Amino acid sequence: MTYLENIGTYFLMIVEMFRKPTKWSVMKTLIFKDIDDLIIGSLGIVAFISFFVGGVVTIQTALNITNPLIPQYLVGFATRQSVILEFAPTFISIIMAGKVGSFITSSIGTMRVTEQIDALEVMGINAINYLVFPKFIALMLYPFVISIAMFLGILGGLAACVYGGFTTMDDYIIGIQTDFIPFHIVYAFIKTVVFAFILATIPSFYGYYMKGGALEVGKASTTSFVWSSVVIILLNYILTQMLLS
Amino acid sequence: MIIVENLEKSFGDVKVLKGISASFEKGKTNLIIGQSGSGKTVFLKCMLGLFKPDSGTISYDGKIYSELSDGERRDLRADMGMVFQGSALFDSMTIAENVMFPLRMFTKQSKSEMEDRVNVVLKRVNLPEAHNKMPSEASGGMQKRVAIARAIVNNPKYLFCDEPNSGLDPNTAILIDNLIQEITKEYDIITMINSHDMNSVMEIGEKIIFLKHGIKEWEGTSDDVFRTDNEALTDFVYSSNLFKKVRAAQLKENR
């Protein structure tokens, strides 16, 4: 029953997010601040993880290809497919659910605990629009982060491949161009936009509707990470089934 | 004038407010007193529209809150100022930005006009040089004064304060009480203060409502408080050791 109630409240929050918009001059500042916090602030960790995981994917693939009949360029091909189809959009989104999601939940939750949200409501401000909408807009730039993750993942694979002596640079580059299907990029970005929406709204929901004190803020952050991850994984399955099968 | 009629509010099976009626006049400092859990904060939050009452009405200068449209409620809320127990300053903004916030949200003033108004109110609460400090850098008393400045910056008609001097030393608490009373007179507004501090009652309470278990147990002025024979109020007033000693001394003198 509580789950159903939470799902209902979540959708009502989404409707409320688009109602009674905050004054544009104020909203503009909030959007830029959230772009800085959520997008620019995540680039470092995303770049680091993408580069090295791309390298590991390449090494694992190369080490598992023992049959001499399998062409060497397959390493580049497998890395590209893994990075574009799953690693960049899904794996990075799970990491972002931890980094960005817990930041959103704890910042909104702390505002709830310290009555800052009550202060907004007393002033007649639609607190959900004020707090959640700028995060939603900021995270619409999330595909830009994922593009960087894709590029660096493939680049990391190239570096691991060449410097680890698994294949030549030429073979790797042939591999990443082999059987390229542009729709795979579209598919990856459709997933990315859906996950961006999840990353903005589920953590906001857990922060906004939390009750209690500092301990509960911590618990809400954990719960928001768990549910964001679960929903991302489930939607990943559904979208893959719908778009690729 | 604010008129509250037969206000009731429950949370689950727990009835927190049980038919409270009261009226509050312009230019007066009204105190809602009572022990923790007596329903003071719920009463205040119902008046602010943060909680929806189960029954009863609240009218602001003839406008019944529950009958107003969303737009009318928004306009009415722009006339309300609130000082929260923990100040509730936005911690990502400087003190000046906090005070300017209602102006940015609800007026079309230019930046220089808003800055002028912020200077006036910060000066009024004796914080003329705190503009660029963050709330975390300000003391509890300063934060309360900033919260008062933010509450009055938009010239509200109604000022609500939830335990404005909790957590402050007695001297600072008196300063805050006096500041609220002066502002009430100066701006000719209706001020409602939730408190369980007897110093506030004696210093600034022009009208006092005593709540007990969600019922309006007593109503009167600060002078009446010490003359009343209402047992619940007497128990509440003399629950502090200091007041017990004063009371004992008074009784001894009378004999």
Interface residues (C-beta under 8 A of the other chain):
Chain A: K20 T22 K23 S25 V26 K33 T110 T114 E115 Q116 D118 A119 E121 V122 M123 G124 I125
Chain B: K45 L48 G49 L50 D70 R73 R74 D75 L76 R77 A78 M80 M82 F84 Q85 G86 A88 L89 F90 D91 S92 F101 P102 R104 M105 F106 F160
